[in-house]
Amino acid sequence: MILFLKRLNIIIALIIIFISLGLIKFKNNLSYLKTETFNTDAVVVLTGGKGERIIEGYNQIKNSNQKKLFISGVDDTFNSEVVLVNILNFDREIVKCCIEVGYLSKNTYENALETRYWALEKKVNSILLITSNLHMQRALFLFDQLSGLRVTPFAINSSDRIIPIEKMVKEYFKLLLSKMVFIKKYEI
Protein backbone atom coordinates (compact mmCIF):
# COMPACT_ATOMS: atom_id res chain seq x y z
CA MET A 1 0.00 0.00 0.00
CA ILE A 2 2.83 2.40 0.86
CA LEU A 3 4.51 1.68 -2.50
CA PHE A 4 1.21 2.40 -4.26
CA LEU A 5 0.83 5.75 -2.44
CA LYS A 6 4.42 6.73 -3.32
CA ARG A 7 3.78 5.96 -6.99
CA LEU A 8 0.50 7.84 -6.88
CA ASN A 9 2.26 10.88 -5.38
CA ILE A 10 4.89 10.74 -8.12
CA ILE A 11 2.20 10.55 -10.81
CA ILE A 12 0.30 13.48 -9.27
CA ALA A 13 3.52 15.52 -9.03
CA LEU A 14 4.34 14.79 -12.69
CA ILE A 15 0.83 15.82 -13.74
CA ILE A 16 1.13 19.08 -11.79
CA ILE A 17 4.55 19.78 -13.35
CA PHE A 18 3.21 19.00 -16.83
CA ILE A 19 0.19 21.29 -16.37
CA SER A 20 2.34 24.08 -14.90
CA LEU A 21 4.85 23.96 -17.76
CA GLY A 22 2.00 23.93 -20.27
CA LEU A 23 0.40 26.94 -18.59
CA ILE A 24 3.72 28.81 -18.73
CA LYS A 25 4.06 28.01 -22.42
CA PHE A 26 0.44 29.08 -22.99
CA LYS A 27 1.09 32.42 -21.26
CA ASN A 28 4.33 33.02 -23.16
CA ASN A 29 2.58 32.45 -26.50
CA LEU A 30 -0.05 35.14 -25.84
CA SER A 31 2.16 37.94 -27.16
CA TYR A 32 3.14 36.14 -30.40
CA LEU A 33 -0.33 35.79 -31.88
CA LYS A 34 -0.62 38.94 -33.95
CA THR A 35 0.45 39.23 -37.56
CA GLU A 36 1.16 42.65 -39.00
CA THR A 37 1.46 41.58 -42.65
CA PHE A 38 -0.98 39.23 -44.28
CA ASN A 39 -2.66 38.36 -47.53
CA THR A 40 -6.05 36.74 -47.01
CA ASP A 41 -9.38 36.50 -48.79
CA ALA A 42 -11.47 37.73 -45.85
CA VAL A 43 -11.52 38.81 -42.23
CA VAL A 44 -13.35 36.80 -39.55
CA VAL A 45 -14.11 38.21 -36.11
CA LEU A 46 -15.13 36.04 -33.16
CA THR A 47 -17.45 37.97 -30.89
CA GLY A 48 -16.70 38.82 -27.31
CA GLY A 49 -15.01 41.57 -25.42
CA LYS A 50 -16.29 45.13 -25.53
CA GLY A 51 -16.58 45.50 -29.31
CA GLU A 52 -12.89 46.12 -29.95
CA ARG A 53 -12.65 42.97 -32.09
CA ILE A 54 -15.46 44.08 -34.38
CA ILE A 55 -13.94 47.56 -34.64
CA GLU A 56 -10.57 46.03 -35.56
CA GLY A 57 -12.23 43.84 -38.19
CA TYR A 58 -13.96 46.87 -39.68
CA ASN A 59 -10.68 48.82 -39.72
CA GLN A 60 -9.00 45.91 -41.52
CA ILE A 61 -11.54 45.83 -44.36
CA LYS A 62 -11.78 49.61 -44.53
CA ASN A 63 -8.01 50.12 -44.81
CA SER A 64 -6.98 47.11 -46.91
CA ASN A 65 -7.95 45.13 -49.97
CA GLN A 66 -10.00 42.61 -47.94
CA LYS A 67 -13.62 43.39 -48.68
CA LYS A 68 -15.30 40.58 -46.77
CA LEU A 69 -15.86 40.60 -43.04
CA PHE A 70 -17.69 37.80 -41.26
CA ILE A 71 -18.65 38.24 -37.61
CA SER A 72 -19.24 34.82 -36.06
CA GLY A 73 -21.12 34.04 -32.88
CA VAL A 74 -23.45 37.01 -32.73
CA ASP A 75 -26.38 36.96 -30.33
CA ASP A 76 -29.68 36.66 -32.17
CA THR A 77 -30.92 39.94 -30.66
CA PHE A 78 -28.10 41.81 -32.43
CA ASN A 79 -29.41 44.03 -35.22
CA SER A 80 -26.27 44.38 -37.30
CA GLU A 81 -27.19 47.50 -39.24
CA VAL A 82 -28.40 49.39 -36.18
CA VAL A 83 -25.40 48.47 -34.05
CA LEU A 84 -22.73 48.77 -36.73
CA VAL A 85 -23.98 51.97 -38.36
CA ASN A 86 -25.73 53.85 -35.55
CA ILE A 87 -23.71 52.83 -32.52
CA LEU A 88 -20.25 52.03 -33.87
CA ASN A 89 -20.50 54.65 -36.66
CA PHE A 90 -19.42 52.30 -39.45
CA ASP A 91 -19.97 53.46 -43.02
CA ARG A 92 -23.41 52.21 -44.14
CA GLU A 93 -22.13 51.27 -47.63
CA ILE A 94 -19.30 49.16 -46.20
CA VAL A 95 -21.73 47.45 -43.82
CA LYS A 96 -24.13 46.62 -46.67
CA CYS A 97 -21.53 45.39 -49.15
CA CYS A 98 -18.87 43.79 -47.03
CA ILE A 99 -20.04 42.70 -43.56
CA GLU A 100 -22.00 39.55 -42.81
CA VAL A 101 -23.08 38.29 -39.43
CA GLY A 102 -23.38 34.69 -38.24
CA TYR A 103 -26.00 33.93 -35.62
CA LEU A 104 -25.63 30.15 -35.36
CA SER A 105 -22.56 29.58 -33.19
CA LYS A 106 -22.48 29.70 -29.43
CA ASN A 107 -18.86 28.61 -28.81
CA THR A 108 -15.47 28.42 -30.53
CA TYR A 109 -16.09 24.96 -31.97
CA GLU A 110 -19.29 26.21 -33.60
CA ASN A 111 -17.51 29.44 -34.73
CA ALA A 112 -15.10 27.30 -36.75
CA LEU A 113 -17.92 25.31 -38.34
CA GLU A 114 -20.06 28.38 -39.03
CA THR A 115 -17.06 30.09 -40.63
CA ARG A 116 -16.32 27.01 -42.72
CA TYR A 117 -19.81 27.00 -44.24
CA TRP A 118 -19.71 30.75 -44.82
CA ALA A 119 -16.27 30.45 -46.47
CA LEU A 120 -17.44 27.62 -48.74
CA GLU A 121 -20.42 29.69 -49.86
CA LYS A 122 -18.25 32.78 -50.48
CA LYS A 123 -15.34 30.82 -52.04
CA VAL A 124 -12.95 32.02 -49.34
CA ASN A 125 -9.76 29.98 -48.81
CA SER A 126 -7.88 32.11 -46.28
CA ILE A 127 -8.87 34.36 -43.42
CA LEU A 128 -7.47 36.85 -40.98
CA LEU A 129 -8.88 35.60 -37.66
CA ILE A 130 -9.50 38.28 -35.05
CA THR A 131 -10.14 37.38 -31.44
CA SER A 132 -8.56 38.09 -28.05
CA ASN A 133 -4.99 37.08 -27.32
CA LEU A 134 -6.25 34.84 -24.51
CA HIS A 135 -8.66 33.02 -26.85
CA MET A 136 -6.47 32.85 -29.97
CA GLN A 137 -4.55 29.62 -29.29
CA ARG A 138 -7.73 27.59 -28.87
CA ALA A 139 -9.42 29.35 -31.77
CA LEU A 140 -6.44 28.64 -34.04
CA PHE A 141 -6.39 25.00 -33.02
CA LEU A 142 -10.11 24.50 -33.63
CA PHE A 143 -10.09 26.43 -36.91
CA ASP A 144 -7.16 24.28 -38.05
CA GLN A 145 -9.09 21.12 -37.19
CA LEU A 146 -12.50 22.14 -38.53
CA SER A 147 -12.50 24.99 -41.01
CA GLY A 148 -10.28 23.81 -43.86
CA LEU A 149 -9.02 27.40 -44.21
CA ARG A 150 -5.58 28.95 -44.12
CA VAL A 151 -5.80 31.04 -40.95
CA THR A 152 -3.66 34.06 -40.09
CA PRO A 153 -4.00 35.14 -36.43
CA PHE A 154 -4.63 38.72 -35.37
CA ALA A 155 -4.95 38.78 -31.59
CA ILE A 156 -6.43 41.75 -29.81
CA ASN A 157 -4.70 42.37 -26.50
CA SER A 158 -6.93 42.13 -23.51
CA SER A 159 -8.14 45.49 -22.26
CA ASP A 160 -6.90 44.39 -18.85
CA ARG A 161 -3.20 45.03 -18.45
CA ILE A 162 -2.91 41.99 -16.23
CA ILE A 163 -4.88 38.89 -17.14
CA PRO A 164 -6.37 37.28 -14.02
CA ILE A 165 -4.79 33.88 -13.41
CA GLU A 166 -8.19 32.19 -13.18
CA LYS A 167 -9.12 33.40 -16.69
CA MET A 168 -5.80 32.15 -18.05
CA VAL A 169 -6.11 28.76 -16.34
CA LYS A 170 -9.69 28.39 -17.56
CA GLU A 171 -8.70 29.15 -21.16
CA TYR A 172 -5.66 26.84 -20.93
CA PHE A 173 -7.85 23.96 -19.75
CA LYS A 174 -10.33 24.65 -22.55
CA LEU A 175 -7.42 24.37 -25.00
CA LEU A 176 -6.31 21.07 -23.42
CA LEU A 177 -9.86 19.75 -23.59
CA SER A 178 -10.14 20.75 -27.25
CA LYS A 179 -6.91 18.93 -28.02
CA MET A 180 -8.12 15.82 -26.19
CA VAL A 181 -11.31 15.80 -28.25
CA PHE A 182 -9.26 15.75 -31.46
CA ILE A 183 -6.62 13.26 -30.30
CA LYS A 184 -8.10 10.55 -32.56
CA LYS A 185 -6.96 12.54 -35.58
CA TYR A 186 -3.34 11.94 -34.60
CA GLU A 187 -3.58 8.22 -33.91
CA ILE A 188 -1.76 5.99 -36.39
Secondary structure as UniProt FT lines:
FT   HELIX           2..29
FT   HELIX           30..32
FT   STRAND          42..46
FT   TURN            49..50
FT   HELIX           52..62
FT   STRAND          69..72
FT   TURN            76..77
FT   HELIX           80..81
FT   HELIX           82..87
FT   HELIX           92..98
FT   STRAND          99..102
FT   HELIX           108..122
FT   STRAND          126..132
FT   HELIX           133..146
FT   STRAND          150..156
FT   HELIX           165..181
FT   HELIX           183..186
//
